[in-house]
């Protein structure tokens, strides 16, 4: 379970990476691992430590879709939206999944159980449409897969 924002823990993360060249990305990854997201107080904290502007740090956080500003649900479903998956009806599948869980892209269920995110190519093109559920690949998704996903996130 991710911890609440802690300046001490953030400082520990900074000290691990601060002297590295290109420290920003490793710091952001470790902040997200520690706190479940890159919380708002982390932006100026990191900016000051690395002699960057808040805009530069925020720009990196908002550019990379793997960084979150709010914690994700206990399970994260990443649905591929790239061309190979689209050619295999991934958009219709995604619409059914979003409707099933009553979510929009990037949304989390009210109970905090599931977050659904778009990704643009998982490299599973031969097995389209595909997804990752908690980092585990799912391939050749169809209507029955929605029930599978619901059972898995219901545990």
Secondary structure, 3 states (H helix, E strand, C coil): CCCCCCHHHHHHHHHHHCCCCCHHHHHHHHHHHHHCCCCHHHHHHHHHHHCCCHHHHHHHHHHCCCCCCCCCCCEEEEEECCHHHHHCCHHHHHHHHHHHHCCCCCCECCCCCEEEEEECCCCCHHHCCCEEECCEEECCCCHHHHHHHHHHHCC
